[in-house]
Amino acid sequence: MRLVPMHASFDVLVIGSGASGLAAAVAADRFGAHVGLATKTTVQACNSAKAQGGIQAAFGDDDSPEIHAEDIMRSSHDTADPRLVSVLTSEAPGAIHWLEELGVEFTRSNGGYRLARCGGASRHRLLQVGDRTGHAITKALRETYEASTGAELPHHALVGLEPASSGWTASFQTKDGVAEIDSGSVVLAAGGRCYAEAEHRGEFSTNHPNATGEVTRIAVETGAQARDLDALQYHPNGGAWPATMQGYSIPETTRAYGAVLLNADGEEFTDSLGPRDAVSQAIFDEVEKGKGVLTPDGRPAVWLDTTRIKPEDAEISLPYMLRRYRSAGIDPLTERIYTYPVLHYQNGGLVIDEDAETTLEGVFACGEIAGGTHGRNRMMGNSLLECTVFGRRAGYAAAARSSA
Ligand SMILES: Cc1cc2nc3c(=O)[nH]c(=O)nc-3n(C[C@H](O)[C@H](O)[C@H](O)COP(=O)(O)OP(=O)(O)OC[C@H]3O[C@@H](n4cnc5c(N)ncnc54)[C@H](O)[C@@H]3O)c2cc1C
């Protein structure tokens, strides 16, 4: 890792070290650009590393990028941008091979990828690395970037962005005061705002404390257009009990491998593999009707019947979830668990084109901070994909812009 002086300059400056920022930084470095990767706290701190369930790509014999795109459009209620969706799904298989080239080892079975069907999907399409998919992807990207000539700027929180003669000047709050950095182009990859939003609402969130959204605000104040910023997503299956699991997102792959949602009477009240917004709403409605259950500390919940998952599936695809519950004294394979929706994802964000460029020339955005790819309702497994596909695109395009 190279540390940089307070008044450094780069060809490409990436803000944020989650999957999208790391993918952009690796891509820009491979293009030959002089890259700086600035991030609010440590390089490891992000939402991406917490992602468990998996990443979508059409590899099944009965699947195609077109069917993947249709599933996204339907789940988004036709609010997603078809141009971005087409890029996302057509580049998905290539993005998976790129991640493999960088060292990610996706779980395999019967000679191919182990593909699960996730909520809203019409096909088995979700690749996994056990239930630590985001950890595996960020680790591979980070190690690749750290082996490059790119610089890391930890503990650099973006506080301002201004046009400059050579491109852009970004200001950062650091431990030693405010640092100003010039760059030919900038990639905003600072994630969403659900941690801050949940604190504001007095609710639980699955998010990392750095998910506070100020970079979106800075970009909008600088003139970038945004869309669907009001569309925040609840993960249908937040852990509701025990207390140590509150705010934990129970992987949706529990439902992909057979778990179902039950009300207080033990009845299935919704399609457990429906789109996220539909499943979350069904849980809210069931509790509202008085058919939910109460956790031992008096919170609303319904049951997730995880006892229907085959132990062999759980061992391969849910080991981390099992470990966490078992260490809290509950075995999900022998007893049902309490669940309730929890604030999880910012669906909307900065408007981008197919190269991930925002409406500000030379400012790119990728990952959760960008809007359009998922419309107002994201499907599970498409965010890590978006980070990889549009992170890569942003990195290459930002490097090309800077060298033009
Ligand atoms: C618990 C959990 C499980 C999930 N499971 C899945 C899944 O199975 N599949 C899937 O596809 N998606 C999943 N998601 C969603 C997905 O992981 C995230 O949406 C995605 O990884 C976001 O990546 P990102 O690079 O955009 O942002 P993040 O990974 O959130 O990274 C943002 C980075 O920006 C930095 N930053 C923030 N503000 C500033 C600032 N002012 N200045 C500088 N840096 C800043 C942060 O410190 C961080 O490094 C999950 C999310 C969570 C929280």
The ligand as a MOL file (V3000), in Angstrom:
LIG
                    3D

  0  0  0     0  0            999 V3000
M  V30 BEGIN CTAB
M  V30 COUNTS 53 58 0 0 0
M  V30 BEGIN ATOM
M  V30 1 C -25.9880 -7.7300 5.1100 0
M  V30 2 C -26.0630 -7.5270 3.6300 0
M  V30 3 C -26.2560 -8.6250 2.7910 0
M  V30 4 C -26.3310 -8.4410 1.4060 0
M  V30 5 N -26.4480 -9.5410 0.5870 0
M  V30 6 C -26.3690 -9.3790 -0.7600 0
M  V30 7 C -26.3280 -10.5000 -1.6360 0
M  V30 8 O -26.3470 -11.6510 -1.2060 0
M  V30 9 N -26.2410 -10.2630 -2.9590 0
M  V30 10 C -26.2060 -8.9920 -3.5030 0
M  V30 11 O -26.1150 -8.8540 -4.7210 0
M  V30 12 N -26.2430 -7.9230 -2.6840 0
M  V30 13 C -26.3180 -8.0790 -1.3440 0
M  V30 14 N -26.3250 -6.9930 -0.5240 0
M  V30 15 C -26.2480 -5.6550 -1.1260 0
M  V30 16 C -24.8490 -5.3800 -1.6100 0
M  V30 17 O -23.9020 -6.0600 -0.8290 0
M  V30 18 C -24.5350 -3.9040 -1.5450 0
M  V30 19 O -25.5740 -3.1480 -2.0600 0
M  V30 20 C -23.3060 -3.6110 -2.3930 0
M  V30 21 O -22.2770 -4.5010 -2.0440 0
M  V30 22 C -22.8930 -2.1730 -2.2290 0
M  V30 23 O -21.6120 -2.0420 -2.7680 0
M  V30 24 P -21.0050 -0.6080 -2.9770 0
M  V30 25 O -19.6200 -0.8150 -3.4720 0
M  V30 26 O -21.9180 0.2010 -3.7980 0
M  V30 27 O -21.0280 0.0490 -1.5310 0
M  V30 28 P -20.3860 -0.4400 -0.0810 0
M  V30 29 O -19.9590 -1.8350 -0.1870 0
M  V30 30 O -21.3760 -0.0440 0.8920 0
M  V30 31 O -19.0950 0.4580 -0.0470 0
M  V30 32 C -19.1960 1.8630 0.1060 0
M  V30 33 C -17.8180 2.3710 0.4660 0
M  V30 34 O -17.8370 3.8000 0.4680 0
M  V30 35 C -17.2210 4.2830 1.6490 0
M  V30 36 N -17.7470 5.6180 1.9430 0
M  V30 37 C -18.9700 5.9720 2.3920 0
M  V30 38 N -19.0570 7.3160 2.5350 0
M  V30 39 C -17.8450 7.8280 2.1590 0
M  V30 40 C -17.2920 9.1350 2.1100 0
M  V30 41 N -17.9670 10.2280 2.5130 0
M  V30 42 N -16.0270 9.2790 1.6780 0
M  V30 43 C -15.2800 8.1960 1.3080 0
M  V30 44 N -15.7630 6.9290 1.3460 0
M  V30 45 C -17.0280 6.7470 1.7690 0
M  V30 46 C -17.5650 3.2250 2.6880 0
M  V30 47 O -16.7110 3.2850 3.8010 0
M  V30 48 C -17.3530 1.9560 1.8570 0
M  V30 49 O -16.0090 1.5930 1.7790 0
M  V30 50 C -26.2490 -7.1350 0.8600 0
M  V30 51 C -26.0770 -6.0360 1.7000 0
M  V30 52 C -25.9760 -6.2250 3.0730 0
M  V30 53 C -25.7850 -5.0330 3.9490 0
M  V30 END ATOM
M  V30 BEGIN BOND
M  V30 1 1 1 2
M  V30 2 1 2 3
M  V30 3 2 2 52
M  V30 4 2 3 4
M  V30 5 1 4 5
M  V30 6 1 4 50
M  V30 7 2 5 6
M  V30 8 1 6 7
M  V30 9 1 6 13
M  V30 10 2 7 8
M  V30 11 1 7 9
M  V30 12 1 9 10
M  V30 13 2 10 11
M  V30 14 1 10 12
M  V30 15 2 12 13
M  V30 16 1 13 14
M  V30 17 1 14 15
M  V30 18 1 14 50
M  V30 19 1 15 16
M  V30 20 1 16 17
M  V30 21 1 16 18
M  V30 22 1 18 19
M  V30 23 1 18 20
M  V30 24 1 20 21
M  V30 25 1 20 22
M  V30 26 1 22 23
M  V30 27 1 23 24
M  V30 28 2 24 25
M  V30 29 1 24 26
M  V30 30 1 24 27
M  V30 31 1 27 28
M  V30 32 2 28 29
M  V30 33 1 28 30
M  V30 34 1 28 31
M  V30 35 1 31 32
M  V30 36 1 32 33
M  V30 37 1 33 34
M  V30 38 1 33 48
M  V30 39 1 34 35
M  V30 40 1 35 36
M  V30 41 1 35 46
M  V30 42 1 36 37
M  V30 43 1 36 45
M  V30 44 2 37 38
M  V30 45 1 38 39
M  V30 46 1 39 40
M  V30 47 2 39 45
M  V30 48 1 40 41
M  V30 49 2 40 42
M  V30 50 1 42 43
M  V30 51 2 43 44
M  V30 52 1 44 45
M  V30 53 1 46 47
M  V30 54 1 46 48
M  V30 55 1 48 49
M  V30 56 2 50 51
M  V30 57 1 51 52
M  V30 58 1 52 53
M  V30 END BOND
M  V30 END CTAB
M  END
